Amino acid sequence: MQELIKILIGIIVLVLGIPIGKFLAKVTREELKQGKKWFKLIIIVSLIGALINLVLRNDVLLFSFLFIAVVTYQSWRGK
């Protein structure tokens, strides 16, 4: 039961990453133009970290890396 609660909290936090990323994209337009290439690198590294922690069954780091990937992707995609 505790594992299910941890997973649900993780999913809720990931969903909250979408509006946070859009908000950051709106607030920091100038910085986004200069750092577009770095956003792709951050997304790739975050997804690799998430996959490694999925294999290692470390939920905290898994969801942390996924949160970073979601927020960064939403910021990168935001126009």
Beta strands, then each sheet from edge to edge (+ up, - down):
end
